[in-house]
Amino acid sequence: MEFGTKAPTIAYVDSIAGNVYLEKERDVRKFIQTFDLVRAAGPDPQETPAVLEDIAREMHQT
């Protein structure tokens, strides 16, 4: 979460074990890097609906 230049960026983790807010710059940087890698590996936003439709079709065929 980014709140502007006066407040630090915070990484929010929602999990079955509970919610965690990470404020250390090193921890936040790791989450930003991981998010960027996941986002880069995914399809373009314009392609996403077709990809999801294909997955849904495959799930219904099994």
PyMOL commands that set and color helices and strands:
alter all, ss='L'
color gray80, all
select helices_A, chain A and resi 25-41+48-61
alter helices_A, ss='H'
color red, helices_A
select strands_A, chain A and resi 11-15+18-22
alter strands_A, ss='S'
color yellow, strands_A
deselect
rebuild
show_as cartoon
